[in-house]
Amino acid sequence: MEAKVIYPIKTLSQLPLVLKGFRKEKGLTQAAMAERLGITQQSYAYFEANPATATLERLFTVLRLLDVEISLNQTTPATTAEATGKTKPSAVTPTGTKESW
């Protein structure tokens, strides 16, 4: 049975180094990754250096090629207010007004 190694990612700035590490662990160059993705080496290099600018679909495509999966883990228990539904996160709509979700 293979041992799973967990790499906690808490900020987007950690992604470039982690992606590079997974790629090198598989013995792949940026050019080889680009070829598998059907893009130029320069495009892949930009993606690897700036993964936060990519779509989630592209990120997941690269992770699948690297045999890497994402797992979300809650690190702190919800507060009482969150658990009772008395507070809700809000988002800014295109009109600039806040909207609960």
Helices and strands as residue ranges (DSSP letters): G 12-14, H 15-25, H 30-37, H 41-49, G 51-53, H 56-65, H 80-84, E 90-92, E 98-100
